[in-house]
Amino acid sequence: MQQDKILWLVKGVGGLLCVGLGLSVFGEALSRKISGDGWFWIGTASLVIFNFGLCLMFDSHNHQTRLTKLEQEN
């Protein structure tokens, strides 16, 4: 149960950080596209980081649901 709390916290916070980082990198890619510089790879990386953050947040929700279920059984 303690391990689920730690995983819930780490994945939740990590997911939020990755979503924010992905959006920031996306802004950089957008800025590069407007100025005519190379933007494709940095834009792709931004989407990967953003989606990874969403996956971490959803997985964190699974750990929270499991914690709630274990607390109700006790």
C-alpha positions as CSV (number, residue, x, y, z in Angstrom):
1,M,0.0,0.0,0.0
2,Q,2.9,2.4,0.8
3,Q,4.4,1.6,-2.6
4,D,1.2,2.5,-4.4
5,K,1.2,5.9,-2.6
6,I,4.7,6.6,-3.7
7,L,4.0,5.5,-7.3
8,W,0.8,7.6,-7.3
9,L,2.7,10.7,-6.1
10,V,5.7,10.2,-8.4
11,K,3.6,9.4,-11.5
12,G,1.2,12.2,-10.8
13,V,3.8,14.9,-10.3
14,G,6.0,13.5,-13.1
15,G,3.0,13.5,-15.5
16,L,2.2,17.1,-14.7
17,L,5.8,18.2,-15.2
18,C,6.0,16.3,-18.6
19,V,2.8,17.9,-19.8
20,G,4.1,21.3,-19.0
21,L,7.5,20.6,-20.5
22,G,5.9,19.2,-23.7
23,L,3.8,22.3,-24.1
24,S,6.8,24.5,-23.6
25,V,8.8,22.6,-26.1
26,F,5.9,22.8,-28.5
27,G,6.0,26.6,-28.1
28,E,9.7,26.5,-29.0
29,A,8.9,24.4,-32.1
30,L,6.1,26.8,-33.1
31,S,8.5,29.8,-32.7
32,R,11.1,28.0,-34.9
33,K,8.5,27.3,-37.6
34,I,7.4,30.9,-37.7
35,S,11.0,32.1,-38.0
36,G,11.7,29.6,-40.7
37,D,14.2,27.4,-38.8
38,G,14.1,23.6,-38.5
39,W,11.1,22.7,-36.3
40,F,10.1,19.1,-37.2
41,W,12.2,17.1,-34.8
42,I,11.7,19.4,-31.9
43,G,7.9,19.5,-32.6
44,T,7.9,15.7,-32.7
45,A,9.8,15.5,-29.4
46,S,7.2,17.9,-27.9
47,L,4.4,15.7,-28.8
48,V,6.2,12.6,-27.4
49,I,6.9,14.4,-24.1
50,F,3.3,15.7,-23.8
51,N,1.7,12.3,-24.5
52,F,4.1,10.6,-22.1
53,G,3.0,13.1,-19.4
54,L,-0.7,12.3,-20.1
55,C,0.1,8.5,-19.9
56,L,1.8,9.1,-16.5
57,M,-1.2,11.0,-15.2
58,F,-3.7,8.4,-16.3
59,D,-1.5,5.6,-14.7
60,S,-1.3,7.7,-11.6
61,H,-5.1,7.7,-11.5
62,N,-5.1,3.9,-11.6
63,H,-2.8,3.8,-8.5
64,Q,-5.2,6.2,-6.8
65,T,-8.2,4.0,-7.6
66,R,-6.3,1.0,-6.3
67,L,-5.5,2.8,-3.1
68,T,-9.1,3.9,-2.6
69,K,-10.3,0.3,-3.1
70,L,-7.7,-1.1,-0.6
71,E,-8.7,1.5,2.0
72,Q,-12.4,0.7,1.6
73,E,-11.6,-3.0,2.1
74,N,-9.8,-2.4,5.4
